Amino acid sequence: MNLNLINDESTEFADAVKQKIVEFNQVQWQELSRKNLGLKLQNVEGKLLAGISGKTFGNWFLIDYLWVDDSLRQQKIGTRLLLAAESQAKERGCQFVLLDTLDFQAKPFYEHHGYKVQWIQQAYPETGSKFFMLKVL
């Protein structure tokens, strides 16, 4: 068999490989599916001011992003979003929440809300740290 190894840095290629893994995993997890979970705060003009997004999957709520506009920080909006998303995840049967945050982002915020550091990725991407955090719902 003649095989060619070809460089491909495109998003389409990365998505195709991801889809192959999803198909492979689906054989093991036939009854499970990932379901998006997202909440947003916007003004009357529709401008996004804050939001949280992630996925629920089996027992897990996987938080991808939590963001609050600078003008609204220190007003408990992040807390409101986080607690509402955790509540929805719990209603879906989730027992755990997993997220990651960088050393200059929101580690103290998450710790205040009961998240515990499980693992630290050092030297990320060069000199910082990335914290993987877990909470039991």
C-alpha positions in Angstrom: 0.0 0.0 0.0 1.4 3.4 -1.0 0.6 6.1 1.6 1.3 9.8 1.5 1.9 11.9 4.6 0.6 15.4 3.9 0.7 18.6 6.0 -2.7 20.1 6.6 -3.2 22.9 9.1 -6.7 23.8 8.1 -9.7 24.0 10.4 -11.6 21.7 8.0 -9.0 19.0 8.5 -9.0 19.4 12.3 -12.8 19.2 12.3 -12.7 16.0 10.1 -10.3 14.3 12.5 -12.5 15.4 15.5 -15.6 13.9 13.7 -13.8 10.6 13.2 -13.1 10.4 17.0 -16.7 11.3 17.8 -17.9 8.5 15.5 -15.5 6.1 17.1 -16.5 7.1 20.7 -20.2 7.0 19.8 -20.0 3.2 19.5 -19.1 3.0 23.2 -21.5 5.8 24.4 -24.5 5.1 22.1 -27.0 6.5 24.7 -25.1 9.7 25.5 -24.9 12.9 23.6 -23.2 16.2 24.2 -25.7 19.0 24.6 -24.8 22.7 24.5 -25.5 24.8 27.5 -25.3 28.6 27.2 -26.7 31.6 28.9 -26.2 35.2 27.9 -26.8 38.7 29.1 -27.4 41.3 26.5 -28.8 44.9 26.4 -31.9 46.0 24.7 -30.0 46.6 21.4 -28.8 42.9 21.5 -25.2 43.7 22.4 -23.6 40.8 24.3 -22.5 41.9 27.8 -21.8 38.5 29.5 -22.1 34.8 28.9 -21.3 31.3 29.8 -21.1 28.4 27.4 -20.2 24.7 27.6 -21.6 21.3 27.2 -23.3 18.6 29.3 -22.2 15.1 28.7 -23.4 12.2 30.9 -22.4 13.1 34.5 -20.3 16.1 33.4 -20.8 19.8 32.7 -17.8 21.0 30.8 -17.5 24.8 30.9 -15.8 26.2 27.9 -16.1 30.0 28.5 -17.4 32.5 31.1 -17.0 36.1 30.2 -18.3 39.4 31.6 -17.8 42.8 30.0 -15.3 45.0 31.9 -18.0 47.6 32.6 -20.1 45.0 34.5 -17.4 43.3 36.6 -17.7 43.2 40.4 -21.5 43.2 40.1 -22.0 39.4 40.7 -23.0 38.8 37.1 -20.4 36.1 36.7 -21.7 34.4 39.9 -25.3 34.7 38.6 -24.3 33.1 35.2 -22.2 30.3 36.9 -24.9 29.3 39.4 -27.7 29.4 36.8 -25.6 27.2 34.4 -24.7 24.8 37.2 -28.4 24.5 38.1 -29.3 23.7 34.5 -26.5 21.1 34.3 -27.7 19.5 37.6 -31.3 19.3 36.1 -29.8 17.4 33.2 -28.3 14.9 35.6 -24.7 16.3 35.8 -22.8 15.5 39.0 -19.5 17.2 38.2 -18.3 20.4 36.5 -14.9 20.7 34.8 -13.2 23.8 33.5 -9.8 25.4 32.9 -8.6 28.9 33.6 -5.3 30.7 33.1 -3.2 32.1 35.9 -4.3 35.7 35.0 -8.0 34.8 34.6 -10.5 33.7 37.2 -8.9 31.0 39.5 -9.9 32.8 42.8 -13.4 33.4 41.4 -13.9 29.7 40.8 -12.3 28.7 44.1 -14.8 31.0 45.9 -17.5 29.0 44.2 -16.3 25.6 45.4 -14.0 24.6 42.5 -10.8 22.8 43.4 -7.6 22.6 41.3 -7.0 19.1 40.0 -4.1 19.6 37.8 -1.8 22.5 36.7 -0.3 22.7 33.3 3.0 24.5 33.8 4.8 26.7 31.2 1.6 27.4 29.3 1.8 28.6 26.7 5.4 29.5 27.6 5.7 31.1 31.0 2.1 30.9 32.5 0.0 28.2 34.1 -3.3 26.7 33.2 -5.5 25.3 36.0 -7.9 22.5 35.5 -10.6 22.7 38.1 -13.4 20.4 39.3 -16.6 20.9 41.3 -19.0 18.3 42.6 -22.5 19.5 42.2 
